[in-house]
Amino acid sequence: MSTLKADTIQSTGGGAATLTKQVAAKVWLQYNASHAIQGSFNVSSLADGGTGRGTTSLTSSMANDDYSLQYSDSCPGSVAVSGIRIISVATGTYATDSCNNSGAYTDGAINCTAVFGDLA
């Protein structure tokens, strides 16, 4: 049995290697109610757009804006989230918001996103 160890794998052209027949999240992010990133992959920044709103910028862009974006959050105490929306998607960013049962924007205590699709 052989073992392959590498820190970086690139294509012969020097860019990101193309992975075929593999489905994995190309982006994941967890942040708190203060929009402080707790952990991430392929995320360059998170902009706080106000209570319950945020825009995520990607380190490596997606090939197009037809990717699948998953978003969930958990609000503190007895506040129930009634609406989680994906506001916009682009190859290098996406924006989300969430609101409580009264329709007011609410910052979740734990917010999680994941993106599935092809990188540029």
C-alpha positions in Angstrom: 0.0 0.0 0.0 1.2 3.5 -0.9 0.7 6.7 1.0 0.4 10.1 -0.8 1.0 13.2 1.3 0.7 16.7 -0.1 0.0 20.2 1.2 -1.2 21.6 -2.2 -2.4 19.9 -5.3 -2.6 22.0 -8.5 -3.6 21.4 -12.1 -0.8 21.2 -14.7 -1.7 24.8 -15.5 -1.1 25.9 -12.0 -4.7 26.4 -10.9 -7.0 24.4 -8.7 -7.1 20.7 -9.6 -10.4 19.4 -11.1 -12.0 16.8 -8.9 -14.3 14.5 -10.9 -16.9 12.1 -9.6 -16.7 13.8 -6.2 -19.4 15.7 -4.4 -18.2 17.8 -1.5 -19.0 21.2 -0.1 -17.0 23.9 -1.9 -17.8 26.4 0.8 -18.8 26.1 4.5 -19.2 28.7 7.1 -20.3 28.9 10.8 -20.7 32.3 12.5 -22.3 33.7 15.6 -24.9 36.4 16.2 -22.2 39.1 16.1 -21.2 37.9 12.6 -17.8 36.6 14.0 -16.7 33.6 11.9 -16.3 30.5 14.1 -15.0 28.3 11.3 -15.0 28.3 7.5 -13.6 26.9 4.3 -13.2 29.0 1.1 -14.6 32.1 2.8 -12.7 35.4 2.5 -15.0 37.6 4.6 -18.5 38.0 6.1 -20.2 41.4 5.9 -22.8 42.2 8.6 -25.7 43.8 6.7 -27.6 44.6 9.9 -29.7 42.5 12.2 -30.4 39.1 10.6 -28.6 39.9 7.4 -25.2 39.0 6.0 -23.2 38.7 2.8 -20.5 36.1 2.4 -17.5 36.6 0.1 -15.7 33.6 -1.3 -12.0 33.1 -1.6 -12.4 31.0 -4.8 -15.4 31.9 -6.9 -18.0 29.4 -8.1 -18.2 28.5 -11.9 -21.6 30.1 -12.1 -24.5 31.2 -9.9 -26.5 28.0 -10.3 -25.0 26.3 -7.2 -26.8 24.9 -4.2 -26.7 27.0 -1.1 -27.8 25.5 2.2 -28.5 27.9 5.2 -29.7 27.3 8.7 -29.6 29.2 12.0 -30.5 28.8 15.6 -31.8 31.7 17.6 -31.2 32.1 21.4 -33.8 31.5 24.0 -37.4 31.1 23.0 -37.1 33.1 19.7 -38.3 31.0 16.9 -37.1 31.5 13.3 -39.9 31.6 10.9 -38.1 32.6 7.8 -34.6 32.0 6.4 -34.1 33.4 3.0 -31.3 33.4 0.4 -31.4 37.0 -0.9 -28.9 36.8 -3.7 -26.2 34.5 -5.2 -23.3 35.4 -7.5 -20.2 33.6 -8.4 -18.2 35.2 -5.6 -20.8 36.1 -3.0 -24.1 35.2 -1.5 -26.5 37.1 0.9 -28.9 35.7 3.4 -31.3 36.9 6.1 -33.5 35.4 8.8 -36.6 36.7 10.7 -38.5 35.5 13.8 -42.2 34.6 14.1 -43.1 38.3 14.3 -41.4 39.0 11.0 -38.6 41.0 12.6 -35.0 40.3 11.4 -33.2 38.2 13.9 -29.5 37.2 14.4 -29.2 33.5 15.0 -26.9 32.4 17.8 -25.3 29.8 15.4 -25.5 30.3 11.6 -24.4 27.8 9.1 -24.1 27.8 5.3 -22.7 25.3 2.8 -22.3 25.6 -1.0 -22.3 22.7 -3.4 -21.5 23.2 -7.1 -18.4 23.6 -9.3 -15.6 26.0 -8.6 -14.5 28.4 -11.4 
